[in-house]
């Protein structure tokens, strides 16, 4: 369950920003989180990291 902490925090942040009618900022946070997730998934692993 610990692995879901960052996901839940970002989700709560986006929902809060959306509720405060800061939808542009909520979209920016969502896109930044998506870009970070994709980057960590596709970046090549360095030798010695398992």
Backbone torsions as a table, in degrees:
resi	resn	phi	psi	omega
1	UNK	NA	-22.9	-178.4
2	UNK	-63.5	-30.7	-178.5
3	UNK	-66.9	-17.1	-179.0
4	UNK	-87.8	-6.0	-177.8
5	UNK	-55.5	-54.4	179.5
6	UNK	-61.9	-37.2	179.1
7	UNK	-63.9	-44.4	-179.9
8	UNK	-67.4	-36.1	178.4
9	UNK	-64.8	-44.0	178.7
10	UNK	-66.3	-41.7	177.8
11	UNK	-60.7	-45.1	178.9
12	UNK	-63.0	-40.2	178.9
13	UNK	-63.0	-45.7	-179.6
14	UNK	-64.4	-42.9	178.7
15	UNK	-64.5	-39.6	178.5
16	UNK	-65.1	-45.7	179.1
17	UNK	-63.1	-38.5	178.3
18	UNK	-65.7	-41.1	179.2
19	UNK	-65.8	-30.4	178.3
20	UNK	-85.1	9.8	179.9
21	UNK	62.1	32.7	173.6
22	UNK	-107.4	56.6	-172.2
23	UNK	-67.0	-30.5	177.7
24	UNK	-65.5	-41.8	177.9
25	UNK	-68.7	-38.0	176.9
26	UNK	-62.3	-41.3	177.9
27	UNK	-65.3	-39.5	178.6
28	UNK	-63.9	-42.6	177.9
29	UNK	-63.0	-43.1	179.6
30	UNK	-62.2	-45.2	-179.5
31	UNK	-67.6	-36.9	176.9
32	UNK	-65.5	-41.9	178.4
33	UNK	-64.5	-42.4	177.9
34	UNK	-62.4	-44.2	179.2
35	UNK	-62.4	-40.8	179.7
36	UNK	-65.3	-42.1	179.0
37	UNK	-63.4	-44.9	179.0
38	UNK	-63.8	-42.7	-179.8
39	UNK	-60.5	-45.3	-179.0
40	UNK	-69.8	-23.1	-178.8
41	UNK	-83.5	-38.9	-173.5
42	UNK	-98.2	-14.6	-177.8
43	UNK	-65.1	143.8	-179.8
44	UNK	-69.0	138.8	177.8
45	UNK	-78.2	144.2	178.1
46	UNK	-79.6	154.7	178.4
47	UNK	-63.9	138.5	179.3
48	UNK	95.8	-8.1	176.3
49	UNK	-98.7	125.3	178.1
50	UNK	-127.6	NA	NA
